[in-house]
């Protein structure tokens, strides 16, 4: 992919480096003064160079001074690299972007349609904004329990049911497993209903930078796209970018206004510099780095495919409901043939080889590969997995833990904001059936929200969450990790 001639520059990174290392008088925050005031253990752990570059907002020559400042230039270069009208650096992850979009597109009382397995931060954003969601269920694969993308026809039906006044449609592509929805078709549906399409592309910040990875949603007519840059392309943890397309359906200034509400007045220069640097590397060398990584992934997948009891999945899902493409940087392995669970395989890998996987479920485990993964690391992990499977395999065939349809089609009784902020009472889980949840609970893995604030709690949902907890999943968002009690809306 070709970009503007300025892509070799990293203006924000260069400005921070220039200030940090020229020996300025630092009579401003932070109190460590570029290193001397920091604890010796911290100085040794992260180095004086990192502390020297930890500079505050409002420094002339970085984000103050003649426009465009280095900060403004850095965001403009990100927009050029991704093909956006405007890009915003985020220092609280894609979570911050979801919150800002909810506030900008779903203000108090506004109606939106959202994918039921959207990231919890979108629902949290609706709690903040007071927006009124209608949910559209993703396609759920019945053998492995994977939730895929939204089918365009389902989105059309959901928007029709929601009626007049819908302000946006929110979908997810790719999923945790790397499966991509038909974003172009979803965009056509949303636009036919007169609403913008927002795509949570957190797991695909590298999309569009190599012909063998999926195209970016920005080039498939999405109106806003979130890329969680730290996940795959080399920015520091907690950094992400929000892109607004030049379609006229979303006001970039309105998004900027809500981001000012959410952004710290002391954003991390280290995180923002890492975004500037990651953008440069992706634009200049992403295709070459991905080429080498994809070749190594191919060898790894081939090796894993020879291990008895394992099935490596990916391209074979393209064309099934909710899947129009897939990301090869996710190595998804079906372990059911070993008789062991993905949790068991993952635990054995960690204990024996200090190998830590991204995700494990009853039926699968997932290796997340970075844009510039070391080929030797991939070759080694394939051998490690081969040895572990010999140890953990047992007679029989494992089973997936599949969410019942009720989990992705729960009844929304009151708006999320009203439920989350309303008067709550803590009750035993068995007594909560039929009541309205005040909590947002998702089992990680697989990460599908099983319960959202404002939804009626069903016996099926309770049984599923208990099964997830028993299988080794973490109940993200649950006030009681053991799921013995839950907060429900108090009776009048």
N, C-alpha and C positions, 0 to 999 in steps of 0.2 A: 504494500500500500504506500503510495507516495503522498507526502505532506509538504507543507510550506518549507521554504528554505531556512527558516529560523528554528526548526525543530532541534538542531544540534545544540541550541542554547538551553541553559537552565537558569534563567535570570534570578529567580527567588533564591535558589540554592547558592548561586554565586554571590549574591548580595549578603546573605547571612554569613557565608564563609569570609567575605571581605571584612565585614564588621567584627566578626568573632575573633579573627586572628591578627587584626591590626593594632591591638593593644589600646582600645578606647577607654576613656574614663567611664566606668559603669556605675554612675550614681543614680541608678534606677533598679527596679526589680529585674530578675529574681535575687533573693538574698545571698545565694551562693557566689555571686559576682563572677560568674564564668569559671568557677572551680575552687578558688581559695576557701570559700566558706562552706564547702560541702564536706560531708563526713568522709574520712579517708577510705573507708570501705567502699562507699559509692564511687569515689574517684577512681579507685582501682578497678571496680567492676565495669564501669562504662567508659572510663578514660576521660582525661582532661579535655580532649578535643570535643567530645560530645557536650560537655558542660560549657565549653566556650561558645558553642553554637546555640545554646539554649537562651535565646534573646526574646524580649517581650514584644508585644505589638507597639505600633506607633514609634518606630525608629526611622529617622530620615534616611532615605536611600534604600529602604527595604519595602515598607508599606506606607510611608509618608513621602511627600515631595511632589515633584512634577509628574503629572499623569502622562502616559501610563507608568506607574511605579513597577518595580520588579515583581511585586505580588500580582498586580493586574496583568502584567505581561505573562506570568506563569499560568494564570487561569485561561488567558486567551490562547496560549499554545496548547493547553489541554483541549480546549474546544476545537481547535483546528485539527489536532491529532485524531479526535474521536468523531469529528463531523457534527458538532453541536453549534447552536447559536451562542450559547453561553454555558460555561462549566463552573461549578462551585467546589472549592476544596472543602472537605469535611474532616474535622478532627475528633468526631465522636462516632465514626463509622457510618455505614449506610443507615444505621438506626436514626441518626440525625437527619438524613435526607428524607426518610419516611415520615418523620415527625413534621418536617417543614412542608412536605407536599400535602400532608393531611390538613395542616393549618391553612395552606394557600388554596387548596382545591375543595376542601370539605369543611367550610366554616360552620358555625353553629346552625344546626337544622338542615344543612345541605345533604342531599342523597348521593351516595356513591355505590358502585358495584365493585366488589373485591373478591379475588380468589380466596377460597375458604382456607387454604393452607399457606396464605401469605405469612411473611415473617411477623412475629409477635409485635415488632416495633410499629407496624402499620396500625394494628388495633390500638396500641398505646397512643399513637398519633391521633386516632379518632376519639380516644378518651380526652386528650388535650383539646381537640378542636370542637368537639360536640357534633361531628358529622354522623349521619345516619346510614349505616351500611346495609346493603343486601349482599348476600354471599352467593357465589357460584362455585359449585363443587368441581374439583379437578378430576381427571380420569385416574382411577385407582387400579393398578395392575394386581390381579387376583392371586398370582402364584407367590410373588416375593413381597407383596404389601407395599410397593412403591407408589407414591402419589406422583403423577406426571403433570403435564400442563392442562390448561383449560381447552376444551374443544370449542372452536368458533361458534358452532351452533348453540352450545350451552350458554355462551356469553350473550348471543343474540336473544335467547329466551329470557335470560336474567335481566337484560336491559329492558326488554319489552314488559316484563312483570313489574319492574321498578317504576315504570311510567314516566310522566313528565318531570322535569326538574333535576335529573341526574347530572352531576357535574364532572364525573370522571369514572374511568374503569381502571382498576389496578390488577395486574397479573404478574406471575413469576415465570421467568425463563432465563437461565436453566434452573433445574431443580438441584437439590443436594447431590443427586445421582448423575448430574450432567445431562439430563434429558431436556430438550428444548421444545417449546410450544411452536405452533405455526403463528409466529408474531405478525407476519404480513397479513394473514387472514383475520387475526384478532383486531388489528388496526383498522382494516376495512369495515368490520362489524361496528367497532366503537365509533368510527367517523360517520358511518351511515346513521347512527343514532345521535349524532351531533355532539359527541363527548370525546375528550382526549384520552389516549391510551398511555398509561404509565407502566413501565416494565421494570420490575426488580431483577436486574441482571447482575446482582451482587457477585454471583459465582462465575461470571463471564467477563472479567475486566480485559481479557485478552482477545475477546471476540472481534473478528474483522481484521486481525493483524497477521493472518496466515491463511492461505486458501484451504487448508485442511482442518480448520476449526470453524465453528458456525459464524455467520455474519452478525454484526452488532445490530441490536434492535433499533438503533438510531438510523440505520440504513434500510430498515424494514418498515419505516413510517411510524414508529413509536414517537410520542410527543415529549416524553421525559423518560430518562433511563438512569438507574443507579448502578454504579460499578464499585464494588468493594475492592479497591485497588490493592490492599494489603494481602488479599487472599491468595493471589497467584502471581502477580507481576512485580513484586519486590518492594513495595512501599512498607513503611513501618506499621505494625499492628495498631488498629484504631483509626486508620486513615482511609478515606474513600472519596469519590467524586460523584457529584450530581450533575447530570447533563440535561439541558433543556433544548429541544430541537427547534429549528427555524420553521415551524409550521403555523404559527400564529394562534394555536389553540391553548397555549399556556403562556401567561404573562411572566416573563423572567424576572421582572421587577417585583412582582408580587411574591415570587419565591424568595428573592433576595431579602425582602422585608421580613418574611417569617424566619429566615435563617438568622437574621440579626437578633431576633427574639430568643433563639435557641443557642446561639453561639456564645462560648465563653469570651469575655473581654480579655482573656489571657490565653489565646490559642497557642498550641505548641509549635514553635518554629521548626523543631526537629521533624514533626509529623508533616508539616507543609513542605519542607524542603525535600522530604522523602517522596512526596507526591510529584513534585517538580522533576526530580531525578528519575523516578519510575516512568513518568510520561516520556521523558527523553529516551530512555533505554528502549521502551516499547516501540516508540515511533521510529527510532533509528535502527535498532538491532532486533526488534521483536520477531520478525519473520525468520531471521537466521537462527536465533536462539530456539524458537519453537521448532524449526526444522530438525535440529539435532535432538531436541527432547522428544519429539514425536517418533523419530527413528528408534530411540532407546525404549520408548513405551511399546512400540510394536514388538521389539524383541522380548520385552518383559511379558506382554500379553501372550505371546507365542509359548514362552516357557511355562507360564502358569496354566495354559491350556493343556499341557501334558501331565499335570499333577492329578492323580486319581481322586475323584470326588469333587473336583472344582470345575466350575463353568464360568468363564469370563464373558461378561455381557456388555452390550453397547450398541453397535450399529444394527444388530438384529432387532432392536426395539423400534427403530425408525419406521414409520408407517403405521404403527399401532396407535390406538386412540390416545390423543394428547401428546404425541411425540412426532415432531417433524424433522428433528436433527439431534445430534448428540455431541458432547464434548469429549474428545479422546484423552484429555488431561485428567479425567476421572477413571480410575481402574476399579470397576465394580465386579466383585467376585461372589458368585452364588456358591455357598458352602454346604447346601443341603445334602449333597451326595456323600459328604464325609460322616454324616450322622451326628456331627457336632454343630453347635450354634456359632454364629459369627462372633458373639461375645466370647465364647470359649477360645476360638482361634486367636482373636485379638489379644486376650489376656495372656495366652501362652507365648505369643510373639513378643509382648512387652517383657514378660518375665525372663524369657530365654535369650533374647537378642536386643532388648531395649528398642524394639521397633514399635512405634506408636501410630496407629491408623487414624484416619479422620473420622470414621464412622463405623459402627458395628451394630447389626441387628440380629434377630434370631436367624435369619436366612442369609445374610450378606455381610461383607465388610468392604470398605471403600478406601482406596489409597488416593489421596489428593496430590497431584504432581505439580510442581512449580514450573514457571515458564522456562527456567534455565536449570532444570534438575540435573544433577550429576549422573551421567550414564552408569557409572560404577555403582552408585547407590541403588539404582533400579535393578541392576543385575544381581546385586547382593540380596536385596529384599526378596526377589523371586526364589533364590536358593533358600533363604530363611523360611519362607512360607512352605516350600516343598518339604523341608525337614520337619516343620511343626505339624503339618497335616499327617505325616507318618505317625506322629505321637498321639494326636488327639482324635484321630478317626475311630469310629465305633460302628458296630453293626446297625443297619437301619438307615432311614432317610429322615433328615430334619424337616421341620415345618416352619413356615413363615407365620408371623403374627400380623394378621391383616385387620385393619380397622373396619368395623361394620359400617354399612352405609350411613347409619344414623349419626356417626361421629362427624362426617363432613356435610351433614344436612340437618344439623340441629336447628331448633326453632329459636329465632331471635325475638325475645319478648319485649325487652326495653333497650334503649340505646346504650352502647358500651359506657359512655360517660356517666349516665344516670346510675348504672349498676356499679361501676367501679367506685364512684364517689358517694354513692348512697349509703344509708345506714345499713350496716351488715351485722350478721350474727354468725358465730362459728358453731356448726352442727356436725354430728357424726355423718360420715359419707352416706351411710344407708338411709339416714333420715333426710338427705338432701334431694333425693329423687323427686322430681316434680317441682322443685324450687328453682329460683333464678340465681345463676352463678354471679358472684362478684369478682371472680378470679379468672385469669387467663392461664391455662395449663396446657403445656405441650410436652409430649414424651420425646426426649432426646437420647438416642435416636428413636424414631425416624424424623422427628421434628414437625409432624403434622399437628397443629393445634387441635386438641380433642375437646377443649372447652374454652369458651370466650365469655367475658363479662357481658351479661345481658341475655345469655342463652339459658334455656330450660335444661336442667340436668336430667338425663335419662338413665335408666338402669343399664342400657347398653354402653353408655359412655363410662359409667362407673366401673363396669366389668372390664372394659378395655384398658382404662387407666391402671386398674389393679394388675392386670396381666402385664402391662408394660413395666410397672415397678418391679414385679416379681421376676421379669426376664433380665433385669439389670439396667434398664433405662432410667435416666434421671428425669424427674417430673419438673421441668423448667417452669417457674412461675408459681408453683404450688406453695401456699403458706405452710403446709404440712407435708414435708418430703415423703413421709410414709403413707400419705393419702388416707389417714384415718379420719381426718376432719377437713372441712372445706367451708369457706365463707359464702354465705348466700344473702340475698337481699332480705332484709327484715320484713316480717309481715306487718301490715298496717294495724 
